Amino acid sequence: MRRAASLSQLFETACRWAGEAELIVDPGRRLTGAEAGAAARRAAARLAARGLSPGGTVAFLCGPSADHAVAVFGTLAAGGA
């Protein structure tokens, strides 16, 4: 039986599919799929380096924005909840 894709896997797929097209847009920032994927991977690496373990929690101190989306998907990619 096939396993369902995780949300972070679906995000990575969307980033690859979007490529250089805009994927995340807010009033102050626009990210292409490639930029959003790279930013989320960097966030995941920073969180893992700081000790985020699978199922660990992360608090966000930001409003709805491109940065918030990157933080959420970076957390999920690092295994956080």
N, C-alpha and C positions, 0 to 999 in steps of 0.2 A: 504494500500500500504506500502511496506517495504521501510524504509529510507536507503539511501546509507551510508555505514560506513565512518567515518571521517578518514583522513590520520593518526591521532594519534591512532585511534582504529585499523587500519590496521597494524601499527607498533607494537602495543602491541600483536596483533595476531601473527605476524611474530616472535616476541621475544619468545612467548610461544611455537610456533611450533619449533623454532630452539633449544630451551632449552640450552643444554651444547655445542651445535655445534657453530662454529664461525659464526657470523652474520655480524659484521662490522670489516673490516681489513684495516689498513693503514700501511705504512712502520714502524711506531714506536709503534703501539698498535693493539692488537687484542681483540675484545670483543665477548663473547658468547651472545646468545639471552638473557639468564638470566641476564648477566651483563649489557647489553645494556638497557634492560627494567628497571632494578633497577636504573641505572645511569640517565635515562630520567625522571623517577619518582622523584628522588632526585632533579634534576634540576627544575622540575615543582614545587615542594614544596618550594624550595628556591625562585623562581620567585614570587610565590603567596604570600609568607611571606613578600616579598619586595614590594608588592602592585601591581603586574601585574593584571590588570583587563581584562575581556573578550574583545577581539578585540584590546587590547593594543599592542604596538610594542616593540620589543627588538632589539638591535644592537649587532652583533657578531664581535669580533675582533680576528679572527683566520682563518687560511687557511683551505683548504680541509683536513679534518682529522676525526678520530673517535670522537674527542671532538666536532667538528662542528656538526656532525650528532646527537650526544646526545643533544647538545644545541638546535638544530632545533626541534627535537621531544619533548624535555622537554617544550619548548615554546608553541608548539601546544597543548600539554597535559594540560598546565596551562590555555589555552584559548586564548593565545596571537596570534597575526597575523604575 
